C-alpha cells in the first residue's frame, strides 16, 4: 500500500492504526510505502522512517511544485519550475540518502528521471533503488544507469 501526500507523523501513525485494526500489518507479505512529495515529509523524514515503513516513492513533479511554490501548468510561473533547482536536488539527496541509511527502498517517479540524465546519475550515486520512466527514456536510461553503477563499482573497489 502506498500512501500519498503524508504530511505529518501523526497521519502515518493514524494510517498504521487503521491497517493494524484490519490485520494488514501482521501479514508478512504486506508492505507499507509512502510518497514523499510534500516538503514537511522531507523535513520530518527521520521520524517517518523510525515509525516503520517499507518503502518510499519520491514524486518529483509534486515535490518540485511544492518546494518552489509554483504550478508547472501555469503560464505565469511555469518558467520557474525546474527539477534541477538546487532546493529540489537537496531534497532528493536528503530523501535517498536517509532511506538508504535506514535500509528502506526508495523509488523515484515523476518526470525528472526521464528528462534529466544528470539527475539520474546523482540518484544512482546517492543510492536510489528504482526509477519510473517514460517509455521513450527506458533504453537510454538503462545504459546510463549501467555506466553509473560501473563507475561506482570501480570507485569502491580501487
C-alpha positions as CSV (number, residue, x, y, z in Angstrom):
1,X,0.0,0.0,0.0
2,X,1.4,3.4,-1.0
3,X,0.1,6.4,0.9
4,X,0.3,9.8,-1.0
5,X,0.7,13.3,0.5
6,X,1.6,12.2,4.0
7,X,2.3,15.5,5.8
8,X,2.8,14.6,9.5
9,X,4.0,11.6,11.5
10,X,0.6,11.7,13.2
11,X,-1.1,11.0,9.9
12,X,1.2,8.0,9.3
13,X,0.5,6.8,12.9
14,X,-3.2,7.0,12.2
15,X,-2.9,5.2,8.9
16,X,-0.9,2.4,10.6
17,X,-3.5,2.1,13.3
18,X,-6.2,1.5,10.7
19,X,-4.1,-1.0,8.9
20,X,-3.4,-2.8,12.3
21,X,-7.1,-2.9,13.1
22,X,-7.6,-4.8,9.8
23,X,-4.7,-7.2,10.4
24,X,-2.7,-6.0,7.4
25,X,0.4,-5.1,9.3
26,X,0.6,-8.7,10.6
27,X,0.8,-10.2,7.1
28,X,4.4,-11.0,6.2
29,X,3.9,-10.1,2.6
30,X,2.2,-6.7,3.3
31,X,4.4,-3.7,2.6
32,X,3.7,-0.1,3.5
33,X,5.1,2.7,1.4
34,X,4.7,6.4,1.5
35,X,5.1,9.0,-1.1
36,X,7.5,11.8,-0.3
37,X,6.3,14.7,-2.2
38,X,5.4,17.3,0.5
39,X,8.2,19.4,2.0
40,X,7.2,18.5,5.5
41,X,7.8,14.8,4.7
42,X,11.3,15.7,3.5
43,X,12.0,17.7,6.7
44,X,10.5,15.1,9.0
45,X,11.8,12.0,7.1
46,X,13.7,10.6,10.0
47,X,10.5,10.4,12.1
48,X,8.6,8.7,9.3
49,X,11.5,6.2,8.8
50,X,11.7,5.4,12.5
51,X,7.9,4.7,12.6
52,X,8.5,1.8,10.2
53,X,7.8,2.0,6.5
54,X,9.0,-0.4,3.9
55,X,9.5,1.9,1.0
56,X,9.4,5.5,-0.2
57,X,8.4,6.8,-3.6
58,X,9.5,10.3,-4.4
59,X,7.0,12.2,-6.6
60,X,9.3,14.7,-8.3
61,X,6.6,16.6,-10.0
62,X,4.6,17.5,-6.9
63,X,7.7,17.8,-4.8
64,X,9.2,20.3,-7.2
65,X,5.9,22.3,-7.4
66,X,5.5,22.4,-3.6
67,X,9.2,23.2,-2.8
68,X,9.2,26.1,-5.4
69,X,5.7,27.2,-4.8
70,X,4.8,27.1,-8.5
71,X,2.3,25.3,-10.7
72,X,4.1,23.9,-13.7
73,X,0.9,24.2,-15.7
74,X,0.5,27.9,-15.2
75,X,2.0,30.0,-18.0
76,X,2.7,32.8,-15.5
77,X,5.1,30.8,-13.3
78,X,5.9,27.6,-15.3
79,X,9.3,29.0,-16.2
80,X,10.4,28.8,-12.5
81,X,9.5,25.1,-12.3
82,X,12.7,23.0,-12.5
83,X,13.7,19.7,-11.0
84,X,17.3,20.9,-11.4
85,X,16.7,23.7,-8.9
86,X,19.3,23.4,-6.0
87,X,16.4,23.1,-3.5
88,X,14.9,20.2,-5.3
89,X,18.3,18.5,-5.7
90,X,19.0,19.0,-2.0
91,X,15.6,17.4,-1.1
92,X,16.2,14.4,-3.5
93,X,19.6,13.8,-2.0
94,X,18.3,14.0,1.6
95,X,15.5,11.6,0.9
96,X,17.6,9.0,-1.0
97,X,20.5,9.0,1.5
98,X,18.3,8.9,4.6
99,X,16.2,6.0,3.1
100,X,19.4,4.1,2.2
101,X,20.8,4.7,5.7
102,X,17.6,3.1,7.2
103,X,17.7,0.3,4.6
104,X,14.4,1.4,3.2
105,X,13.7,1.0,-0.5
106,X,13.5,4.3,-2.4
107,X,11.9,4.8,-5.8
108,X,11.6,7.9,-7.9
109,X,8.6,8.6,-10.1
110,X,7.8,11.8,-11.9
111,X,9.3,13.4,-15.0
112,X,12.8,14.2,-13.7
113,X,14.4,10.8,-14.3
114,X,13.1,10.7,-17.9
115,X,14.2,14.2,-18.8
116,X,17.5,14.8,-16.9
117,X,20.4,12.3,-17.2
118,X,22.4,14.3,-14.7
119,X,19.7,13.8,-12.1
120,X,19.7,10.0,-12.9
121,X,23.5,10.0,-12.3
122,X,23.1,11.7,-8.9
123,X,20.2,9.5,-7.8
124,X,22.2,6.4,-8.7
125,X,25.3,7.8,-6.8
126,X,23.1,8.6,-3.8
127,X,21.7,5.0,-3.7
128,X,18.2,5.1,-5.3
129,X,16.6,1.7,-5.7
130,X,14.4,2.2,-8.7
131,X,13.2,4.8,-11.2
132,X,9.9,5.1,-13.1
133,X,10.4,6.3,-16.6
134,X,8.6,7.4,-19.7
135,X,8.7,4.6,-22.3
136,X,10.9,6.6,-24.7
137,X,13.5,7.1,-21.9
138,X,13.9,3.5,-20.8
139,X,16.7,2.3,-23.2
140,X,18.9,5.4,-22.8
141,X,18.4,5.5,-19.0
142,X,19.2,1.7,-18.7
143,X,22.5,2.3,-20.4
144,X,23.2,5.4,-18.3
145,X,22.4,3.5,-15.0
146,X,24.7,0.7,-16.1
147,X,27.6,3.2,-16.7
148,X,26.9,5.0,-13.4
149,X,26.9,1.7,-11.5
150,X,30.1,0.5,-13.2
151,X,31.8,3.8,-12.3
152,X,30.6,3.4,-8.6
153,X,31.8,-0.2,-8.5
154,X,35.3,0.8,-9.8
155,X,35.4,3.7,-7.3
156,X,34.6,1.4,-4.4
157,X,37.0,-1.4,-5.5
158,X,40.1,0.6,-6.1
